[in-house]
Amino acid sequence: MNYNIISQKHKRALLEKAVLTSSPEEISALYKQLGQVENSARALGLASRFCGLEYVKALVEGGANFTYIRPEGEGGYYTLYYWLSPLEMNKILHRAFFIDTRDACFTNVVTVNGNAINVLPLEQRIEIIKYLYQYREKVCLDVGELLYYAIMSGSRRIVKILKEYGVKLSEQRITMITENGRSFEWQEFALMLDYLGNKEYVEAVGDIVRELNGKTLHYTDSIYWGNYNTYRKQFRLYNPEFFRFILVSFNQKKMNKTKIMRGAIDQNNVDCLEICAENGWLNMPRKRDEMIKYASENNKTEASAWLLDFKNRTANFAVEREKAEKKMMRALNANPNSITELKKVWGFEKREDNKIIITRYKGKNTEIDVPEKIGNSLVAEIGACAFSTMASRLREEQIALRRSITRISLPETIEVIGERAFCGCQALTELNIPDKVTVIGENAFTRCNNLKSVQLPKGISEIRPYTFSNCYSLQSITIPKNVTVIGKSVFSSCFALETVEIAEGVLEIGRLAFFNCTYLKSVILPKSIQKIKNYTRKGQHPQNIFHDNTNVIVTVTPKSYAEKYCKRNNVNYQYNKTME
């Protein structure tokens, strides 16, 4: 066979077959004949799981490594972690996002020519891991990630070996599981936790927490119902020992304490209420009395008795009465536009120039007028996530209300709209952007599904990435002349968008700017454009800014950069000579 003319796909298949049917010496000889083999990760994974150290050495010496990119034209996963193959394959590890349970590398037995080959004994896999660690850079092995998945899968012997080598979790992993409850790393973590029994859960989470450099894990309710089949069934949370462990290991600031304490009351679980008290959850008289009322109204006698006893043991009644009287007097004397009253509706802070940033909407109306002033200070900025359903520490009813907002009126004093400011306001149909606005942050209007039109102010110089992505109802947009940069994916998945006019002056358009705009018919690209970025990924054809839309017709100036771009990317275009 002439190995110089066969495809990379054929080379991979030959190498993978040889791993399971040939000797290490034969594999070495074959590798020399094949030359460079792209995506050799699976062959290396098979050898690490089923064949032994000598096979792994033969592959590594031939040039194999764990880099994997989905080959062009082949379906399935974009990437697979074949370096996980030496670990214990169980239902927990099978929840990992970059494992394909149909692939032999992630099973305990593989059949070749009718013969079953079982997974290597643990001792042999440990020797392979020691070798791979030694050549970790050559084989592209992320040992920090290997440690993480070894902990989660209960591969404790392998964890011990990696720890002896001084391996630590990567900073990226630590950040994603301590600070970001919406990352895929967190979702995967929660999903794997759902398949652990209480003992295994405590062991795995305990090991992870010890790797966090003093931090606690992020918290979302999904840590004890990652599986949709057990959604909201927090039964095991209220085992007192498990409950205490959760409060120690996860970030209490992210917890909905009211919801959790009500759950304990629903079960008349006095032990868990006592743990809540130890952690200061009942220190505020208002919160304590709220729990007493809830227990009484729901006839939870044991919980009610304990809470009343706790109040009698800890309350300073004279101080509480004085505070209540002062609060009542403030309410009687307040006017609707006082700072005291506005604080009930708005979270805000002052900038260095003494102007106000709106940081959070706390009201209950779905038609909203943002105030021009708070006190004597002008409101000049809508802060990040101020109205967004993606803001942190929102209760379910607050998320539902934000999804129901239909109108927001901004005062003419607004100069800046922050990142994700209105992200997820699905019912929003009316919104003005004042003329003084010069900055609009990334994702500012993402998933404003019912927003049909927006008038962009003349003062902005850049439309930042994802600003209007997933605005399903947006029908047309005019880019003002002062804009010089249109960021990546700005209008991606704006399904109703039909026409876009880009004024002279725009210099650059980011990748996938109009991706998945399936009804887009007409776009005017000015002569001023100097750069349009395509989305490129190794092993894939470049994707132009109109990817997934073959019906769009672009109006360009003859001999312009825009015309050259359209020709190069097979985009339909026509001339508008008035633009010359």
Protein Blocks (a to p, Z undefined) as FASTA:
>chain_A
ZZklpcfklmmmmmmmmmmmmcfklmmmmmmmnmpaehkllmmmmmmmmnomklmmmmmm
nopafbdcddehiacjfbdcfklmmpccdfklmmpmkbcfkbmklccbdceehiacdddd
fklmmmmmmmmmmmmmmnopafklmmmmmmmnopaklmmmmmmnopacdfklmmmmmmmm
kbfklmmmmmmmmmpcfklmmmmmmmmmmmnnopacdddfklmombfklgoiaklmmgmk
lmmmmmmmpcfklpcfklmmmmmmmnopaklmmmmmmnopmmpmklmmmmmmmmmmnopa
klmmmmmmmmmmmpcfklmmmmmmmmmmmmmmpcfkbmklmmmmpccdddfkopacdfbd
cbfbfbdcddfbgcjbccfbdcehklgckbghiafklmmmmmmpmbdcddfkbmbdcehk
lgoiaklmbdcddfklmbdcehklgoilklmbdcddfkbcbdcehklgoilklmbdcddf
klmbdcehklgoilklmbdcddehiabdcehklgoilkbmbdcddfklmbdcddddehia
cddfkgoiakbccdddehiaklmmmmmnopacdddfklZZ
